[in-house]
Amino acid sequence: MSLLTHSAQAGQLNRICAWTLLVLSVLTLVWSVFQLVGVLALEAWDVRSWFATYNLVPSGLLGWIAAHATGLSALQLLSCIPCLAIAAGMLRGRNWARRGFIVLLLLTALLNLAAVPLLDRLLMGMLDMLLAQSSEFSSQDDLAQIKSELRDTRIMLWVSSSLPILALSAIHVWLAQRYRKADMRALFG
């Protein structure tokens, strides 16, 4: 038997979710600032040209991310603003924040599911860069060993990432459904 009423449980769940979102948003904001400063510093030092002197030119998704690193870092930084607003609104019982949190949960679930294939593409981009350097390996055995290790790494990426990501996405969908129930809606004016 539960010691808390349904409305008390709903209020407690809302506080936990709101504070978790607030803390994660602040941490992401701080990380994003440092990441943006780092990307701007790398651009100022023209690191891409330095990589090119060693024939390490990223292609595919890895190349696209390298070319748009500043914009992606700024986008990550800006994405913290609505998250902070939603967390503050949830703590104040605002209905727009509940709706925003539902959208945020579902969007995050979708992005989590897209993460594994994107990480796979990044890994393949690194493999392409290494294969471009294949003439510098001392033997074909070295190249074959690296290909084998990367293949194994790719398999481990899929195996070790898929189940936790599916579980996390399921939790996000469950929370979104939970926030649509009457006892949760009653918390928000």
Protein Blocks (a to p, Z undefined) as FASTA:
>chain_A
ZZbdfklmmmmmmmmmmmmmmmmmmmmmmmmmmmmmmmmmmmmnommlmmmmnopacehj
llmmmmmmmmmmmmmmmmmmmmmmmmmmmmnopaklmmmmmmmmmmmmmmmmmmmmmmmm
mmmmmmmmmmmmmmmpmbfklmmmmmmmmmmmmmmmmmmmmmmmmmmmmmmmmmmmmmmp
mklmmmpZZ
